[in-house]
Amino acid sequence: MGRRCWPRRALAAACLGAALLLLGAAPRALSPAFENSLGSGWLGGKRRSPLQMLYDLDQGPSSALAEVHRQRRDLLRRACSRHTRRQRLLGPEDLRHVLVDDAHGLLYCYVPKVACTNWKRVLLALSGHARGDPLAIPAHEAHAPGRLPSLADFSPAEINRRLRAYLAVLFVREPFERLASAYRNKFARPYSAAFQQRYGTRIVRRLRPRAHPDALARGHDVHFAEFLAYLLDPRTRREEPFNEHWERAHALCHPCRLRYDVVGKFETLAEDSAFVLGLVGASGLRFPAPPPRAKGAAARDLAERLFRDISPFYQRRLFDLYRMDFLLFNYSAPSYLRLH
């Protein structure tokens, strides 16, 4: 009996997955009729939904920032069409990084090392924590499990309703600068002892012949070249998925399956964040100040310095590993790479 039921259950699960996939990726034709289909106005009729606000911007007089985001959406859609073929169906766990703000009609997919701590603080502040001051929320509280709901917490019907009706946002960063930042934060700083214990010891054990017992026990002195070799080793992803701090942005947020309305960038964090907060009716909420330009330049210098000692062979392999993030989000290959 159980064996005969299994194919039927599997088919039902596949159909649910397909429905989720198609609704998430389908274009949303915004219009006053669409707005009315959501109920008697957004937030009790006080204002239009964030998605409708974006539609109005697209249809109204030209706005430089709205035009930037329209071009990013178009580029992402074209890149997805050009560079993706068959893709697996998404399951609930694939939506774990998409956080939900029901009160403001907002979906935010977080990518570590792309200001996600501050964006989580902002979502908590929007929901009334810390009297609306994001910086009053400690980082460890912003990252605490269960503080913010994700799409994975809802039923397929509720997931689809939010995908159709809410403003969907993600923020991305130049892939190699993000990777260099992850290495520095998790392996080159002393306060990441737990992280070094989990991943650093694994890297040293696998890739360093005749390693010192202290390094085998603590994993505290992983070299950048060892970290990259670990990422490129086929055994790494066979054993478990990449850690979110170096997983590719497209693998965390699935931008060719879920329709994102705003693609923010770390390089233009202040203006992109203000744009999103304006759409959700929270323009009075101040996003924590992004890094100054000098710090941004320092991040680029760090990436260049770290990659300078990596052989062209490994540079090419690593670029291939992160190629989709470069293509989908319109980043050029860094000039310091020797890819040819």
C-alpha positions in Angstrom: 0.0 0.0 0.0 2.8 2.4 1.0 4.7 1.8 -2.2 1.6 2.4 -4.4 0.9 5.7 -2.6 4.5 7.0 -2.9 4.4 8.0 -6.6 1.2 9.8 -6.0 2.6 11.7 -3.1 5.8 12.5 -5.0 3.8 13.8 -7.9 1.7 16.0 -5.6 4.9 17.4 -4.0 6.4 18.0 -7.4 3.2 19.8 -8.5 3.3 22.0 -5.4 7.0 22.8 -6.1 6.3 23.6 -9.7 3.4 25.9 -8.7 5.7 27.7 -6.3 8.4 28.0 -8.9 6.2 29.4 -11.6 4.4 31.9 -9.4 7.6 33.1 -7.9 9.2 33.7 -11.3 6.1 34.9 -13.2 5.9 38.6 -14.1 3.5 40.6 -12.0 1.3 42.8 -14.1 0.7 45.7 -11.7 -2.4 47.9 -12.1 -5.1 49.5 -10.0 -7.1 46.3 -10.6 -4.3 44.2 -9.2 -4.1 46.5 -6.2 -7.8 46.0 -5.6 -7.4 42.2 -5.7 -5.3 42.4 -2.6 -8.1 43.7 -0.5 -9.5 47.1 0.5 -6.2 49.0 0.2 -2.8 48.5 1.7 -2.6 49.0 5.5 -6.3 49.7 5.9 -6.4 52.0 2.9 -3.7 54.4 4.2 -1.4 54.0 1.2 -0.6 51.9 -1.8 1.5 48.7 -1.6 5.3 49.0 -2.1 4.9 46.9 -5.3 2.3 49.4 -6.6 4.5 52.3 -5.6 7.3 50.9 -7.7 4.9 50.4 -10.6 3.8 54.0 -10.3 7.5 55.2 -10.3 8.1 53.1 -13.5 5.1 54.6 -15.2 5.5 58.2 -14.0 8.0 61.0 -14.9 11.5 59.7 -15.2 13.4 59.2 -11.9 17.1 58.6 -12.2 17.2 56.1 -9.4 14.0 54.3 -10.5 15.5 54.0 -13.9 18.7 52.4 -12.5 16.6 49.8 -10.8 14.5 49.2 -13.8 17.7 48.6 -15.9 19.0 46.2 -13.2 15.8 44.2 -13.3 15.9 44.0 -17.1 19.5 43.0 -17.1 18.9 40.3 -14.6 16.0 38.9 -16.6 18.0 38.9 -19.8 21.0 37.3 -18.1 18.8 34.6 -16.6 17.3 33.9 -20.0 20.7 33.7 -21.6 22.7 31.8 -19.0 20.3 29.4 -17.3 18.8 26.3 -18.8 17.1 23.5 -16.8 16.9 24.2 -13.0 15.7 22.1 -10.1 12.5 22.9 -8.4 12.7 25.0 -5.2 11.8 23.5 -1.9 11.0 25.3 1.4 14.6 25.2 2.5 15.7 27.1 -0.6 13.6 30.1 0.7 15.2 30.2 4.2 17.2 33.4 3.3 14.1 35.3 2.1 12.9 37.2 5.2 9.3 38.5 5.4 7.9 41.8 6.7 4.1 41.3 6.5 3.4 44.7 7.9 5.2 46.5 5.1 4.7 44.0 2.3 8.5 43.4 2.0 10.6 40.3 1.1 14.3 40.7 1.7 16.8 38.0 0.7 19.9 38.3 2.8 23.4 37.6 1.5 26.1 37.5 4.2 28.9 40.1 3.8 26.5 42.5 2.0 25.3 44.6 4.9 22.8 41.9 5.9 23.4 42.6 9.7 22.1 46.2 9.2 19.3 45.1 7.0 18.1 42.6 9.6 18.3 45.5 12.1 16.2 47.6 9.9 13.6 44.8 9.5 13.5 44.5 13.3 13.2 48.3 13.7 10.3 48.3 11.2 8.5 45.8 13.4 8.8 48.1 16.4 12.0 46.8 18.1 14.4 49.3 19.8 11.9 52.1 19.2 12.7 52.2 15.5 16.5 52.8 15.9 18.3 50.0 14.0 21.7 50.7 15.6 20.2 50.1 19.0 19.8 46.5 18.1 23.0 44.4 18.8 24.3 42.4 15.9 23.9 39.1 17.8 20.2 39.9 18.3 19.7 40.7 14.6 21.1 37.3 13.7 19.3 35.3 16.5 17.3 32.4 15.0 13.6 33.0 14.9 13.7 36.8 15.3 12.6 37.3 11.7 10.2 35.0 9.8 11.4 33.6 6.4 9.3 32.4 3.5 10.3 28.8 4.4 8.1 29.2 7.5 4.9 29.4 5.5 2.6 27.0 3.6 2.9 26.9 -0.3 -0.3 28.9 -0.7 1.0 31.6 1.8 4.4 31.6 0.0 2.8 32.2 -3.3 0.5 35.0 -2.0 3.5 36.9 -0.7 5.6 36.3 -3.8 2.8 37.8 -5.9 1.9 40.7 -3.7 5.1 41.8 -1.8 8.1 43.9 -2.9 11.0 41.5 -3.3 14.5 42.9 -2.6 18.1 41.5 -2.5 21.5 43.2 -2.1 24.6 41.9 -3.8 28.3 42.7 -3.9 31.2 42.2 -6.3 31.8 38.5 -5.8 35.6 38.5 -5.1 35.4 41.5 -2.7 32.7 39.6 -0.8 34.9 36.5 -0.8 37.9 38.4 0.5 35.7 40.0 3.2 34.4 36.6 4.3 38.0 35.2 4.6 39.2 38.2 6.6 36.2 38.2 8.9 36.0 34.4 9.5 39.6 33.3 9.3 42.0 36.2 9.7 40.5 37.7 12.8 41.0 36.3 16.3 37.3 36.6 17.5 36.1 34.0 15.0 37.4 31.1 17.2 34.3 29.0 16.8 34.2 29.4 13.1 37.9 28.6 12.8 37.4 25.5 14.9 34.7 24.3 12.6 36.0 25.1 9.2 39.7 26.1 9.8 40.6 22.8 11.3 38.9 21.0 8.4 40.9 23.0 5.8 44.2 22.5 7.6 43.7 18.8 8.0 42.8 18.3 4.4 45.3 20.7 2.7 48.3 21.2 4.8 50.9 18.4 4.9 52.7 18.0 8.2 50.5 20.7 9.9 51.5 21.8 13.4 49.3 20.2 16.1 48.2 23.7 17.2 46.9 24.5 13.8 45.2 21.1 13.6 43.4 21.8 16.9 42.5 25.4 16.4 42.4 26.1 12.6 43.4 29.7 13.5 46.0 30.3 10.7 44.3 29.3 7.5 46.0 30.9 4.5 43.9 32.5 1.7 45.3 30.1 -0.9 44.2 27.2 1.4 40.8 28.7 1.8 40.4 28.9 -2.0 41.7 25.4 -2.5 39.0 24.2 -0.1 36.3 26.0 -2.1 37.5 24.4 -5.3 37.9 20.9 -3.9 35.0 18.8 -5.2 34.9 17.0 -1.9 33.8 20.2 -0.1 30.3 20.5 -1.7 29.9 16.7 -1.8 30.2 16.7 2.0 27.8 19.6 2.6 26.5 22.8 1.0 28.8 25.8 1.0 28.6 28.0 4.2 26.4 31.0 3.5 29.3 33.4 3.9 30.9 32.1 0.7 28.0 30.6 -1.0 27.2 32.3 -4.3 24.5 35.0 -4.1 22.4 33.4 -6.8 22.4 30.1 -5.0 21.1 31.8 -1.8 18.4 33.9 -3.4 17.5 32.1 -6.7 17.1 35.3 -8.8 16.2 33.3 -11.9 13.4 31.6 -10.1 12.1 34.3 -7.8 11.1 37.7 -9.2 13.2 40.5 -7.5 11.9 44.0 -7.9 14.9 45.8 -6.5 18.5 44.6 -6.9 20.5 46.7 -4.5 24.3 46.8 -4.5 26.8 47.1 -1.7 28.6 49.7 -3.8 25.5 52.0 -3.8 24.2 50.9 -0.5 23.0 54.2 0.9 20.9 55.3 -2.1 19.5 51.8 -2.8 18.5 51.3 0.9 16.8 54.7 1.0 15.0 53.8 -2.2 13.6 50.6 -0.7 12.6 52.3 2.6 10.8 55.0 0.6 8.8 52.3 -1.3 7.7 50.6 2.0 6.7 54.0 3.5 9.5 54.2 6.0 11.6 57.0 4.5 11.9 58.5 8.0 13.9 55.4 9.2 17.6 55.9 8.8 19.5 53.0 7.4 22.8 52.6 9.3 25.5 54.6 7.6 27.3 52.5 5.0 31.1 52.2 5.0 32.8 55.4 3.9 34.3 55.5 0.4 37.8 55.0 1.9 36.7 51.7 3.5 35.2 50.6 0.1 38.5 51.3 -1.6 40.3 49.4 1.2 38.0 46.4 0.5 39.0 46.5 -3.2 42.7 46.8 -2.2 42.3 43.8 0.2 40.8 41.6 -2.6 43.6 42.6 -5.0 46.3 42.0 -2.5 44.9 38.6 -1.6 44.4 37.4 -5.1 47.8 38.7 -6.4 49.6 35.6 -5.1 47.0 33.2 -6.5 48.1 31.4 -9.7 46.3 32.2 -12.9 45.1 28.6 -13.0 43.3 28.9 -9.7 42.1 32.4 -10.5 40.3 31.1 -13.6 38.8 28.2 -11.7 37.5 30.4 -9.0 36.1 32.9 -11.5 34.3 30.0 -13.1 32.9 29.0 -9.7 31.5 32.5 -9.1 30.8 33.3 -12.8 27.0 33.4 -12.5 27.1 36.1 -9.8 29.3 38.2 -12.1 26.9 37.7 -15.1 23.6 38.0 -13.3 24.5 41.2 -11.4 26.5 42.9 -14.0 30.0 42.8 -12.4 33.1 42.9 -14.6 36.0 40.5 -13.9 38.4 42.4 -11.7 41.3 43.9 -13.6 43.9 42.3 -11.3 42.9 38.8 -12.4 45.0 37.0 -15.0 42.3 35.0 -16.8 43.9 34.7 -20.3 
